[in-house]
């Protein structure tokens, strides 16, 4: 079988190790004509997140927490069958797995620092509301007789 082109980078210098990826191929239900019944173009890519040494420990724990619903015994699996060729499905699955791990290992966002609304802005907003209210009240048909 052919090797995948280049390492699939998760973030920075961390990439998916080819040795830890488990590939499975099966017949795809998608398009392909006569060819579809003879080729195994559907790809399942599995990566043992719990046992990997490729990720820093902090990233690994973060990913295990965030992907808990998708994991089966610490293994994350990605499927791809949208292309007719196995090669393109392999590339698609690897890119999808790298993106999934990138998102799962990302550091949590910085907490929002609350700030006070300046008094001038609040006063201007209330003044504009009052003006708008007066404008609308002036449109009513009261007092016209």
C-alpha positions in Angstrom: 0.0 0.0 0.0 1.2 3.5 -0.6 2.2 5.8 2.3 0.3 8.9 3.0 1.9 12.1 1.7 3.6 13.9 4.6 2.8 13.9 8.2 -0.6 15.2 9.2 0.2 18.1 11.6 -2.2 18.6 14.6 -0.6 21.8 15.8 2.9 23.2 15.9 5.5 20.4 15.7 3.0 17.7 16.9 1.7 15.4 14.1 -0.1 12.1 13.8 2.4 9.2 14.0 1.8 6.9 11.0 2.7 3.8 13.2 -0.2 4.5 15.6 -2.9 4.9 12.9 -5.1 1.9 12.2 -6.7 1.8 8.8 -9.8 -0.3 7.8 -11.3 -0.4 4.3 -14.7 -1.6 3.3 -17.2 -1.1 0.4 -18.7 2.3 0.2 -22.4 2.9 -0.4 -21.7 6.0 -2.5 -21.3 6.5 -6.2 -19.1 4.4 -8.4 -21.1 2.5 -11.0 -19.9 -1.0 -11.8 -16.7 -0.3 -10.0 -18.5 0.2 -6.6 -19.0 -3.6 -6.0 -15.4 -4.5 -6.4 -13.4 -1.8 -4.6 -13.1 -1.1 -0.9 -13.1 2.7 -1.0 -14.7 3.5 2.4 -12.1 4.3 5.0 -12.2 4.0 8.8 -9.2 5.6 10.6 -8.7 4.7 14.3 -6.3 6.4 16.7 -5.7 5.1 20.2 -5.8 8.4 22.1 -5.4 6.8 25.5 -2.2 4.9 24.7 -0.4 7.4 22.4 2.9 8.9 23.3 2.8 11.4 20.4 0.8 14.0 22.2 2.0 16.0 25.2 0.3 14.7 28.4 -1.7 17.9 29.0 -3.1 17.7 25.4 -3.9 14.1 25.8 -5.9 14.7 29.0 -7.7 17.6 27.4 -8.6 15.5 24.4 -9.7 12.5 26.4 -12.1 14.8 28.4 -13.5 16.7 25.3 -13.9 13.6 23.1 -15.3 11.3 25.9 -18.5 10.9 24.0 -16.8 9.8 20.8 -14.2 7.4 22.3 -14.6 3.6 22.5 -12.0 2.2 25.0 -9.8 5.3 24.4 -9.9 5.0 20.6 -11.2 7.7 18.4 -12.5 6.6 14.9 -13.1 8.8 11.8 -14.9 7.5 8.7 -14.7 8.8 5.1 -16.6 7.6 2.1 -17.5 10.8 0.2 -14.9 10.2 -2.6 -14.9 7.4 -5.2 -11.2 6.6 -4.7 -9.8 5.0 -1.6 -6.8 7.3 -1.8 -8.8 10.5 -1.5 -10.9 9.0 1.3 -7.7 8.2 3.2 -6.5 11.7 2.8 -9.9 13.1 3.9 -10.0 10.8 7.0 -6.5 11.8 8.0 -7.2 15.5 7.6 -10.5 15.1 9.5 -8.8 13.3 12.4 -6.0 15.9 12.6 -8.6 18.7 12.7 -10.6 16.9 15.4 -7.5 16.4 17.6 -6.4 20.0 17.0 -9.8 21.3 18.2 -9.9 18.8 21.2 -6.4 19.7 22.3 -6.7 23.5 22.0 -6.2 25.4 25.2 -9.4 26.7 26.8 -10.3 30.3 25.9 -9.2 33.1 28.3 -12.0 34.0 30.7 -13.8 37.2 29.9 -12.8 40.1 32.0 -15.9 42.1 33.0 -15.8 45.8 32.4 -18.2 48.5 33.5 -20.2 50.4 30.9 -19.1 54.0 31.1 -21.8 56.3 32.6 -21.8 58.6 29.6 -22.7 55.8 27.2 -25.6 54.6 29.4 -26.9 58.2 29.8 -26.8 58.8 26.0 -28.7 55.5 25.4 -31.4 56.4 27.9 -31.7 60.0 26.4 -32.0 58.5 22.9 -34.7 56.1 24.1 -36.7 58.9 25.6 -36.4 61.0 22.4 -37.6 58.0 20.4 -40.5 57.5 22.8 -41.5 61.2 22.4 -41.4 60.9 18.6 -43.6 57.9 18.6 -46.0 59.4 21.1 -46.3 62.5 18.9 -47.6 60.2 16.1 -50.6 59.0 18.0 -54.1 60.4 17.0 -54.9 61.6 20.5 -56.0 65.2 20.8 -57.0 65.4 17.2 -60.6 66.5 17.0 
